[in-house]
Amino acid sequence: MQTPPDVGRTWRLALLGAPGAGKGTQAQLLTSALGACPLSTGDVFRAARDNPKRAGAALAAAQTFMARGELVPDSVVLDLIRERSRCLHCKGGFMLDGFPRTLPQARALDALLAAEKLRLDAVIYFDVAPELLLARLTGRRVCARCQAVFHIQNRPSRIDGVCDQCGGALEQRADDQPKAIAVRLDAYRKITMPLLEHYRRQDLLVAIRAEGEPAEILARTLDALVLHTPAASG
Ligand code: AMP
């Protein structure tokens, strides 16, 4: 697999894309390739759902929004990010997956980074045709035990309904049910898409055609990152 020539530098990135665009998969691959520390707001909410005793009241309340496919209120998301603001100083850099998703969140991130004297290197936008998104979301199955992700057509498990990695049961996420998917795609179009312009204006947007095999998309992303951000920022 191709790696960027200055992979040793610190990368500070955010990932943008519709639900089903493959952000989670690319976040994992990019973490291995670049060493940037991943922070997924969706993963934090899911961990709170699976461990309700350890989650505070705000994270517990967020579950209702999430199960319906709605965005969690900005105040909850921003508290979560501020609580983890030390991650922004991670030596290996950071990769925000699923945050920001609204203009107020993007502006709050701009302010937080400015206060911490940090800058994003790029915002990677994974672009996928709308008809593909629906097929990806409805066919996705996730292991209830280890969270490995499968797809009934594109990446089936060896035994139907059983995780190849740990033998756990494969489930459909509540927010991958058709009703919730419609809500998520609508929220993405109306509320998240304006962020593309926000970051384009800051010359941070790196758009990637996110169709094909994950490894191909990763290679395209690494190439585009190096082209967009040629100089090491340390
Ligand atoms: P994801 O795994 O990124 O698709 O996130 C799953 C769900 O978590 C979303 O559908 C939202 O309900 C919630 N969520 C995650 N990140 C955010 C965010 N930045 N703003 C609002 N809601 C979020």
Residues whose N, C-alpha, C, O or C-beta is under 5 A from the ligand:
A	BS01	AMP	T41 G42 D43 F45 F65 M66 G69 E70 L71 V72 V77 D97 G98 F99 P100 R101
